[in-house]
Amino acid sequence: MLMMVLANPEKGWVLSALSAHEAALLRFAATIVGPVDARDVVQDTFLELCRARREDVEGHLVPWLFTVCRNRAVSLRRGAKRRASEEEVMGIASVEAGPHGELERKEAGETVAQLLEQLPERSREVVALKFAGGLSYKEIAEVTGLTVSHVGVILHEALSKVRERMLKKERALVFAQGRQS
């Protein structure tokens, strides 16, 4: 891809887009197809951008990139009949640093990933676009075809469910530890 861009100086804007959005697209694609296939999906997305005319994507580049990335990832997942791997949902649970901080952070991340996996597919997708992709409600609406208010409702309900289930798990753990004492 780099050779294609370097061969055509008019495509320098693609390199700008690559450096600005590659990481967010990789995180988002990984929530659908896993981290291994995410690289291929994002590469295909940027190859498609290389083929696109700048005028066709200007003004809505981010939603365009995430829409293409989403479509490629979903096609790959369907074609390979793989389940999405959300092992590395980043940044939703934060745990204080300390001697056990890394282990706690890892366990919390795994718990959140398991809880997210229990959500309906549409909710998982919206959460991934928001937190892995860093998209605004408006951009998520453009990518998914939902209204902005529906995006807000889905996010609120999904995060409320995850928070509620997380609290139940914590209470059960505290109760179990109390019984052992």
ROSE-4610 file (N, C-alpha, C; in Angstrom, 1 decimal, always signed):
// ROSE-4610
residu = [M/M/M/L/L/L/M/M/M/M/M/M/V/V/V/L/L/L/A/A/A/N/N/N/P/P/P/E/E/E/K/K/K/G/G/G/W/W/W/V/V/V/L/L/L/S/S/S/A/A/A/L/L/L/S/S/S/A/A/A/H/H/H/E/E/E/A/A/A/A/A/A/L/L/L/L/L/L/R/R/R/F/F/F/A/A/A/A/A/A/T/T/T/I/I/I/V/V/V/G/G/G/P/P/P/V/V/V/D/D/D/A/A/A/R/R/R/D/D/D/V/V/V/V/V/V/Q/Q/Q/D/D/D/T/T/T/F/F/F/L/L/L/E/E/E/L/L/L/C/C/C/R/R/R/A/A/A/R/R/R/R/R/R/E/E/E/D/D/D/V/V/V/E/E/E/G/G/G/H/H/H/L/L/L/V/V/V/P/P/P/W/W/W/L/L/L/F/F/F/T/T/T/V/V/V/C/C/C/R/R/R/N/N/N/R/R/R/A/A/A/V/V/V/S/S/S/L/L/L/R/R/R/R/R/R/G/G/G/A/A/A/K/K/K/R/R/R/R/R/R/A/A/A/S/S/S/E/E/E/E/E/E/E/E/E/V/V/V/M/M/M/G/G/G/I/I/I/A/A/A/S/S/S/V/V/V/E/E/E/A/A/A/G/G/G/P/P/P/H/H/H/G/G/G/E/E/E/L/L/L/E/E/E/R/R/R/K/K/K/E/E/E/A/A/A/G/G/G/E/E/E/T/T/T/V/V/V/A/A/A/Q/Q/Q/L/L/L/L/L/L/E/E/E/Q/Q/Q/L/L/L/P/P/P/E/E/E/R/R/R/S/S/S/R/R/R/E/E/E/V/V/V/V/V/V/A/A/A/L/L/L/K/K/K/F/F/F/A/A/A/G/G/G/G/G/G/L/L/L/S/S/S/Y/Y/Y/K/K/K/E/E/E/I/I/I/A/A/A/E/E/E/V/V/V/T/T/T/G/G/G/L/L/L/T/T/T/V/V/V/S/S/S/H/H/H/V/V/V/G/G/G/V/V/V/I/I/I/L/L/L/H/H/H/E/E/E/A/A/A/L/L/L/S/S/S/K/K/K/V/V/V/R/R/R/E/E/E/R/R/R/M/M/M/L/L/L/K/K/K/K/K/K/E/E/E/R/R/R/A/A/A/L/L/L/V/V/V/F/F/F/A/A/A/Q/Q/Q/G/G/G/R/R/R/Q/Q/Q/S/S/S]
num = [1/1/1/2/2/2/3/3/3/4/4/4/5/5/5/6/6/6/7/7/7/8/8/8/9/9/9/10/10/10/11/11/11/12/12/12/13/13/13/14/14/14/15/15/15/16/16/16/17/17/17/18/18/18/19/19/19/20/20/20/21/21/21/22/22/22/23/23/23/24/24/24/25/25/25/26/26/26/27/27/27/28/28/28/29/29/29/30/30/30/31/31/31/32/32/32/33/33/33/34/34/34/35/35/35/36/36/36/37/37/37/38/38/38/39/39/39/40/40/40/41/41/41/42/42/42/43/43/43/44/44/44/45/45/45/46/46/46/47/47/47/48/48/48/49/49/49/50/50/50/51/51/51/52/52/52/53/53/53/54/54/54/55/55/55/56/56/56/57/57/57/58/58/58/59/59/59/60/60/60/61/61/61/62/62/62/63/63/63/64/64/64/65/65/65/66/66/66/67/67/67/68/68/68/69/69/69/70/70/70/71/71/71/72/72/72/73/73/73/74/74/74/75/75/75/76/76/76/77/77/77/78/78/78/79/79/79/80/80/80/81/81/81/82/82/82/83/83/83/84/84/84/85/85/85/86/86/86/87/87/87/88/88/88/89/89/89/90/90/90/91/91/91/92/92/92/93/93/93/94/94/94/95/95/95/96/96/96/97/97/97/98/98/98/99/99/99/100/100/100/101/101/101/102/102/102/103/103/103/104/104/104/105/105/105/106/106/106/107/107/107/108/108/108/109/109/109/110/110/110/111/111/111/112/112/112/113/113/113/114/114/114/115/115/115/116/116/116/117/117/117/118/118/118/119/119/119/120/120/120/121/121/121/122/122/122/123/123/123/124/124/124/125/125/125/126/126/126/127/127/127/128/128/128/129/129/129/130/130/130/131/131/131/132/132/132/133/133/133/134/134/134/135/135/135/136/136/136/137/137/137/138/138/138/139/139/139/140/140/140/141/141/141/142/142/142/143/143/143/144/144/144/145/145/145/146/146/146/147/147/147/148/148/148/149/149/149/150/150/150/151/151/151/152/152/152/153/153/153/154/154/154/155/155/155/156/156/156/157/157/157/158/158/158/159/159/159/160/160/160/161/161/161/162/162/162/163/163/163/164/164/164/165/165/165/166/166/166/167/167/167/168/168/168/169/169/169/170/170/170/171/171/171/172/172/172/173/173/173/174/174/174/175/175/175/176/176/176/177/177/177/178/178/178/179/179/179/180/180/180/181/181/181]
x = [+0.8/+0.0/+0.9/+1.9/+2.8/+3.4/+3.7/+4.3/+3.3/+2.0/+1.0/+0.8/+0.9/+0.8/+2.0/+3.2/+4.4/+4.5/+4.0/+4.0/+3.1/+2.2/+1.2/+1.2/+1.9/+2.0/+0.7/-0.3/-1.6/-2.3/-1.8/-2.4/-1.8/-1.0/-0.3/-1.3/-2.5/-3.6/-3.9/-3.7/-4.0/-3.0/-1.7/-0.7/-1.1/-1.7/-2.2/-3.3/-4.2/-5.3/-4.8/-3.9/-3.3/-2.7/-1.9/-1.2/-2.3/-3.3/-4.3/-5.3/-5.6/-6.8/-6.4/-5.2/-4.9/-5.1/-4.6/-4.7/-6.2/-7.0/-8.4/-9.1/-8.8/-9.4/-9.0/-7.7/-7.2/-7.9/-8.1/-8.8/-10.2/-10.9/-12.3/-12.4/-11.6/-11.6/-11.3/-10.4/-10.1/-11.3/-12.2/-13.4/-14.3/-14.2/-15.1/-14.4/-13.1/-12.4/-11.2/-10.9/-9.8/-8.5/-7.5/-6.3/-5.5/-5.5/-4.7/-5.3/-6.6/-7.2/-7.5/-7.4/-7.7/-6.7/-5.5/-4.5/-4.9/-5.3/-5.7/-7.0/-7.9/-9.1/-8.7/-7.9/-7.5/-6.6/-5.8/-5.0/-6.0/-7.0/-8.0/-8.7/-9.0/-9.7/-8.9/-7.6/-6.7/-6.5/-6.5/-6.3/-7.6/-8.7/-9.9/-9.9/-9.3/-9.1/-8.2/-7.1/-6.2/-6.9/-7.9/-8.7/-9.8/-10.1/-11.2/-10.7/-11.6/-11.2/-11.3/-10.4/-10.4/-11.7/-12.3/-13.5/-14.7/-14.6/-15.7/-15.7/-14.6/-14.5/-14.3/-13.9/-13.7/-14.9/-14.7/-15.8/-16.5/-16.2/-16.8/-15.8/-14.5/-13.5/-13.6/-13.7/-13.8/-14.9/-16.2/-17.3/-17.0/-16.5/-16.2/-15.2/-14.1/-13.1/-13.8/-14.5/-15.1/-16.2/-16.9/-17.9/-17.3/-16.2/-15.5/-14.9/-14.2/-13.6/-14.6/-15.8/-16.8/-17.3/-17.6/-18.1/-17.1/-15.8/-14.8/-14.7/-14.7/-14.6/-15.8/-17.0/-18.1/-18.1/-17.7/-17.6/-16.6/-15.5/-14.4/-14.9/-15.6/-16.1/-17.2/-18.1/-19.1/-18.5/-17.6/-16.9/-16.2/-15.5/-14.7/-15.5/-16.7/-17.6/-16.9/-16.3/-15.6/-16.4/-16.3/-16.9/-16.0/-16.5/-15.7/-14.9/-13.7/-12.9/-12.7/-13.3/-13.2/-12.3/-11.2/-10.3/-9.6/-9.4/-8.7/-9.5/-10.7/-11.5/-10.7/-10.3/-9.4/-10.1/-9.6/-9.9/-11.2/-12.0/-13.3/-13.2/-12.4/-12.3/-10.9/-10.9/-9.6/-9.4/-8.2/-7.9/-6.6/-6.6/-5.5/-4.2/-3.1/-1.8/-1.3/-0.5/+0.0/+0.7/+1.1/+1.7/+0.9/-0.4/-1.3/-2.2/-1.8/-2.6/-2.7/-1.6/-1.6/-2.5/-2.4/-3.2/-4.7/-5.0/-6.4/-6.9/-6.1/-6.5/-6.8/-5.9/-6.1/-7.4/-7.7/-8.9/-10.1/-10.0/-11.2/-11.4/-10.4/-10.6/-11.2/-10.8/-11.4/-12.9/-13.2/-14.6/-15.4/-14.9/-15.6/-15.8/-14.8/-14.9/-16.0/-16.0/-17.0/-18.4/-18.6/-19.9/-20.3/-19.4/-19.7/-20.1/-19.5/-19.8/-21.3/-21.9/-23.2/-24.2/-23.8/-24.7/-25.1/-26.2/-26.6/-25.5/-25.4/-24.4/-24.4/-25.6/-25.7/-25.1/-25.4/-24.9/-23.3/-22.8/-21.4/-20.7/-21.3/-20.8/-20.7/-21.8/-21.9/-20.8/-20.7/-19.7/-18.3/-18.1/-16.7/-16.4/-17.4/-17.1/-16.8/-17.5/-17.3/-16.0/-15.7/-14.5/-13.3/-13.4/-12.2/-11.9/-13.0/-12.8/-12.7/-13.2/-13.2/-14.1/-15.2/-16.1/-17.1/-17.6/-18.6/-20.0/-21.0/-22.3/-22.7/-22.5/-22.8/-22.1/-20.8/-20.0/-20.5/-20.9/-21.4/-22.7/-23.5/-24.8/-24.6/-23.6/-23.3/-22.8/-22.0/-21.4/-22.5/-23.4/-24.3/-25.7/-26.0/-27.3/-28.3/-27.9/-28.9/-29.0/-30.0/-30.1/-29.1/-28.7/-27.8/-28.5/-29.8/-30.4/-30.5/-30.7/-30.7/-29.3/-28.3/-26.9/-26.7/-27.2/-27.1/-27.9/-29.1/-29.9/-29.2/-28.7/-28.0/-26.8/-26.0/-24.8/-25.2/-26.2/-26.6/-27.1/-27.9/-28.4/-27.3/-26.4/-25.3/-24.4/-24.0/-23.1/-23.8/-25.1/-25.8/-25.9/-26.1/-26.2/-24.8/-23.7/-22.4/-22.1/-22.4/-22.2/-22.9/-24.2/-25.1/-24.5/-24.1/-23.6/-22.3/-21.5/-20.2/-20.4/-21.3/-21.6/-22.1/-23.0/-23.4/-22.3/-21.3/-20.2/-19.3/-19.1/-18.4/-19.0/-20.4/-21.1/-21.0/-21.1/-21.0/-19.6/-18.6/-17.2/-17.0/-17.5/-17.4/-18.1/-19.3/-20.1/-19.4/-18.8/-18.1/-16.9/-16.2/-15.0/-15.4/-16.5/-17.0/-17.4/-17.9/-18.3/-17.1/-16.0/-14.8/-14.0/-14.3/-13.6/-14.0]
y = [-1.2/+0.0/+1.2/+1.2/+2.4/+2.7/+1.7/+1.9/+2.5/+2.1/+2.7/+4.2/+4.6/+6.0/+6.8/+6.2/+6.9/+7.1/+6.2/+6.3/+7.4/+7.8/+8.8/+9.9/+11.0/+12.0/+12.6/+12.6/+13.1/+12.3/+11.1/+10.3/+10.4/+11.5/+11.7/+11.9/+12.3/+12.5/+11.1/+10.0/+8.7/+8.4/+8.8/+8.6/+9.3/+10.5/+11.3/+10.6/+10.1/+9.3/+8.1/+7.4/+6.2/+6.5/+7.5/+7.8/+8.3/+9.0/+9.5/+8.4/+7.5/+6.6/+5.1/+4.7/+3.3/+2.6/+3.2/+2.5/+2.3/+3.3/+3.2/+2.2/+2.1/+1.1/-0.3/-0.4/-1.8/-2.2/-1.3/-1.7/-2.1/-1.3/-1.6/-2.9/-3.1/-4.4/-5.6/-5.4/-6.5/-7.0/-6.1/-6.4/-7.3/-7.3/-8.1/-9.4/-9.3/-10.4/-10.9/-10.3/-10.6/-9.9/-9.8/-9.0/-9.5/-10.8/-11.3/-10.9/-11.0/-10.6/-9.1/-8.4/-7.0/-6.3/-6.7/-6.0/-6.1/-7.3/-7.5/-6.6/-6.6/-5.8/-4.3/-3.8/-2.4/-2.1/-3.1/-2.9/-2.8/-3.7/-3.6/-2.3/-1.8/-0.5/+0.6/+0.6/+1.7/+1.5/+0.2/+0.0/+0.6/+0.4/+0.9/+2.5/+3.0/+4.5/+4.9/+4.2/+4.5/+4.5/+3.7/+3.6/+4.7/+5.2/+6.2/+7.6/+8.4/+9.8/+10.6/+11.5/+12.3/+13.1/+13.6/+14.3/+13.5/+12.2/+11.3/+11.0/+11.3/+11.0/+12.2/+13.3/+14.5/+15.0/+15.4/+15.8/+14.8/+13.5/+12.4/+11.2/+11.5/+10.5/+9.5/+9.9/+9.0/+8.0/+8.5/+7.5/+6.6/+7.1/+6.3/+5.2/+5.5/+4.5/+3.4/+3.9/+2.9/+2.1/+2.6/+1.9/+0.8/+1.2/+0.2/-0.9/-0.4/-1.4/-2.4/-1.8/-2.7/-3.7/-3.2/-4.1/-5.2/-4.9/-5.9/-6.9/-6.4/-7.2/-8.2/-7.7/-8.5/-9.6/-9.2/-10.1/-11.2/-10.8/-11.8/-12.8/-12.2/-13.0/-14.0/-13.5/-14.4/-15.4/-15.0/-16.0/-17.0/-16.7/-17.7/-18.3/-17.8/-18.3/-18.3/-17.2/-17.0/-16.1/-16.3/-15.4/-14.3/-13.1/-12.0/-12.2/-11.8/-12.0/-10.6/-10.4/-9.1/-9.2/-10.0/-10.1/-8.8/-8.0/-6.8/-5.5/-5.5/-4.3/-3.3/-2.2/-1.4/-0.2/+0.0/+1.2/+1.3/+0.3/+0.5/+0.3/-0.7/-0.8/-0.3/+0.6/+1.0/+0.6/+0.2/-0.3/+0.5/+0.8/+1.6/+0.8/+1.5/+0.9/+0.4/-0.5/-1.1/-2.4/-3.1/-4.4/-5.4/-5.3/-6.3/-5.6/-4.3/-3.6/-4.2/-4.7/-5.3/-6.5/-7.4/-8.6/-8.2/-7.2/-6.8/-6.2/-5.4/-4.7/-5.8/-6.8/-7.9/-8.7/-9.0/-9.7/-8.9/-7.6/-6.7/-6.6/-6.5/-6.5/-7.7/-8.9/-10.1/-10.2/-9.7/-9.7/-8.8/-7.6/-6.7/-7.3/-8.0/-8.6/-9.7/-10.5/-11.5/-10.9/-9.8/-9.2/-8.5/-8.0/-7.4/-8.5/-9.6/-10.7/-11.2/-10.9/-11.3/-10.3/-9.1/-8.1/-8.6/-8.1/-8.3/-7.7/-8.3/-7.9/-6.4/-5.8/-4.4/-3.6/-3.9/-3.2/-3.3/-4.6/-4.8/-3.9/-3.8/-3.0/-1.5/-1.0/+0.4/+0.7/-0.2/+0.0/+0.0/-0.9/-1.0/+0.2/+0.7/+1.9/+3.1/+3.2/+4.3/+4.2/+3.0/+2.9/+2.4/+1.5/+1.1/+2.0/+2.5/+3.4/+4.8/+5.2/+6.6/+7.5/+7.0/+7.7/+8.5/+9.6/+10.4/+9.7/+10.1/+9.5/+9.7/+10.9/+11.2/+10.3/+10.1/+9.2/+7.7/+7.3/+5.9/+5.8/+6.8/+6.8/+6.7/+7.4/+7.3/+5.9/+5.3/+4.0/+2.9/+3.0/+1.9/+2.1/+3.3/+3.6/+3.9/+4.0/+4.3/+5.9/+6.3/+7.7/+8.0/+9.3/+9.7/+9.3/+9.6/+9.3/+7.8/+7.0/+5.6/+5.1/+5.7/+5.3/+5.6/+6.8/+7.1/+6.1/+5.7/+4.8/+3.4/+3.0/+1.7/+1.7/+2.8/+2.9/+2.9/+3.7/+3.8/+2.5/+1.8/+0.5/-0.5/-0.6/-1.5/-1.3/-0.1/+0.2/+0.0/+0.3/+0.0/-1.5/-2.3/-3.7/-4.2/-3.8/-4.2/-3.8/-2.5/-2.0/-2.9/-3.1/-3.9/-5.3/-6.0/-7.3/-7.3/-6.3/-6.2/-6.1/-5.2/-5.1/-6.4/-7.1/-8.4/-9.4/-9.4/-10.3/-9.9/-8.6/-8.1/-8.4/-8.2/-8.6/-10.1/-10.9/-12.3/-12.7/-12.1/-12.3/-11.9/-10.7/-10.3/-11.2/-11.6/-12.6/-13.9/-14.4/-15.7/-15.6/-14.4/-14.2/-14.1/-13.5/-13.3/-14.6/-15.5/-16.9/-17.7/-17.5/-18.2/-17.8/-16.6/-16.1/-16.7]
z = [+0.0/+0.0/+0.0/+0.8/+0.9/-0.5/-1.2/-2.6/-3.5/-3.4/-4.2/-3.9/-2.6/-2.2/-2.7/-2.5/-2.8/-4.3/-5.1/-6.6/-7.1/-6.3/-6.7/-5.6/-5.8/-4.8/-4.4/-5.3/-5.0/-3.9/-3.6/-2.6/-1.2/-1.0/+0.3/+1.4/+1.1/+2.1/+2.8/+2.0/+2.5/+3.7/+3.5/+4.6/+5.8/+5.7/+6.8/+7.5/+6.7/+7.3/+8.0/+7.4/+8.0/+9.4/+9.4/+10.7/+11.8/+11.3/+12.3/+12.8/+11.9/+12.3/+12.3/+12.0/+11.9/+13.3/+14.4/+15.7/+16.1/+15.9/+16.3/+15.5/+14.2/+13.3/+13.7/+14.1/+14.5/+15.8/+16.7/+18.0/+17.6/+16.8/+16.4/+15.7/+14.7/+13.9/+14.8/+15.8/+16.7/+17.5/+17.8/+18.5/+17.7/+16.4/+15.5/+15.0/+14.6/+14.1/+14.9/+16.0/+16.7/+16.3/+17.1/+16.8/+15.6/+15.3/+14.2/+12.8/+12.7/+11.4/+11.3/+12.4/+12.3/+11.4/+11.4/+10.5/+9.0/+8.6/+7.2/+6.9/+7.8/+7.6/+7.5/+8.3/+8.3/+7.0/+6.6/+5.4/+4.2/+4.2/+3.1/+3.1/+4.3/+4.4/+3.8/+4.1/+3.5/+2.0/+1.6/+0.1/-0.6/+0.0/-0.5/-0.6/+0.5/+0.5/-0.6/-0.8/-1.9/-3.3/-3.4/-4.7/-4.8/-3.6/-3.6/-4.0/-4.5/-4.9/-3.6/-3.4/-2.2/-2.0/-3.1/-3.1/-2.6/-2.8/-2.4/-0.9/-0.2/+1.2/+2.1/+1.5/+2.2/+3.0/+4.2/+5.0/+5.8/+5.5/+6.3/+6.3/+6.3/+6.3/+7.4/+8.6/+9.7/+9.6/+9.4/+9.3/+8.1/+7.0/+5.8/+6.1/+6.8/+7.2/+8.1/+9.1/+10.0/+9.3/+8.4/+7.7/+6.8/+6.1/+5.2/+6.1/+7.2/+8.1/+8.7/+9.1/+9.7/+8.7/+7.5/+6.4/+6.1/+6.0/+5.7/+6.9/+8.1/+9.3/+9.4/+9.2/+9.2/+8.1/+6.9/+5.8/+6.1/+6.7/+7.0/+8.1/+9.1/+10.2/+9.7/+8.8/+8.3/+7.4/+6.6/+5.6/+6.3/+7.4/+8.1/+9.3/+9.5/+10.5/+11.9/+12.1/+13.4/+14.3/+15.6/+16.6/+16.9/+17.2/+17.5/+18.8/+18.9/+20.1/+20.7/+21.9/+22.6/+23.8/+23.7/+24.8/+25.2/+24.1/+24.4/+24.3/+24.9/+25.0/+25.9/+25.3/+26.0/+26.8/+27.9/+28.6/+29.3/+29.4/+30.0/+31.5/+32.0/+33.4/+33.8/+34.8/+35.3/+36.7/+37.0/+38.3/+38.8/+40.1/+40.6/+40.5/+40.2/+40.2/+41.5/+41.6/+42.8/+42.5/+43.5/+43.3/+42.6/+42.8/+42.2/+41.1/+40.8/+39.8/+38.4/+37.9/+36.6/+36.5/+37.5/+37.6/+37.7/+38.6/+38.7/+37.5/+36.8/+35.5/+34.5/+34.4/+33.5/+33.8/+35.0/+35.4/+35.2/+35.5/+35.2/+33.7/+32.9/+31.5/+30.9/+31.5/+31.1/+31.5/+32.7/+33.1/+32.2/+31.9/+31.1/+29.7/+29.2/+27.8/+27.8/+28.9/+29.0/+29.1/+29.9/+30.0/+28.7/+28.0/+26.7/+25.7/+25.8/+24.9/+25.1/+26.2/+26.5/+26.0/+25.5/+25.0/+23.5/+23.1/+21.7/+20.7/+19.5/+18.6/+18.3/+18.1/+17.8/+18.9/+20.2/+21.3/+21.4/+21.2/+21.2/+20.1/+18.9/+17.8/+18.2/+18.8/+19.1/+20.2/+21.2/+22.3/+21.7/+20.8/+20.2/+19.4/+18.6/+17.9/+18.8/+19.9/+20.8/+21.6/+22.2/+23.0/+22.3/+21.4/+20.6/+19.5/+18.9/+17.7/+18.1/+19.2/+19.6/+18.8/+18.2/+17.4/+18.2/+17.7/+18.3/+18.0/+18.7/+18.5/+17.0/+16.5/+15.1/+14.1/+14.4/+13.5/+13.6/+14.8/+15.0/+14.2/+14.3/+13.6/+12.1/+11.6/+10.1/+9.8/+10.6/+10.3/+10.4/+11.3/+11.6/+10.9/+10.5/+9.9/+11.0/+12.2/+13.3/+13.4/+14.2/+14.5/+15.7/+15.8/+16.9/+18.3/+18.4/+19.7/+20.0/+18.9/+19.1/+19.6/+19.0/+19.4/+20.9/+21.4/+22.8/+23.7/+23.2/+24.0/+24.1/+23.0/+22.9/+23.9/+23.8/+24.6/+26.1/+26.4/+27.8/+28.4/+27.6/+28.0/+28.1/+27.2/+27.2/+28.4/+28.6/+29.7/+31.1/+31.1/+32.4/+32.7/+31.6/+31.8/+32.3/+31.6/+32.0/+33.4/+33.8/+35.1/+36.2/+35.9/+36.8/+37.0/+35.9/+36.0/+36.7/+36.5/+37.2/+38.7/+39.1/+40.5/+41.1/+40.4/+40.9/+41.1/+40.2/+40.3/+41.5/+41.7/+42.8/+44.2/+44.2/+45.5/+45.8/+44.7/+44.9/+45.4/+44.9/+45.3/+46.8/+47.1/+48.5/+49.5/+49.0/+49.9/+50.0/+49.0/+49.0/+49.9/+49.8/+50.7/+52.1/+52.4/+53.8/+54.4/+53.6/+54.1/+54.4/+53.7/+53.9/+55.2/+55.6/+56.8/+58.1]
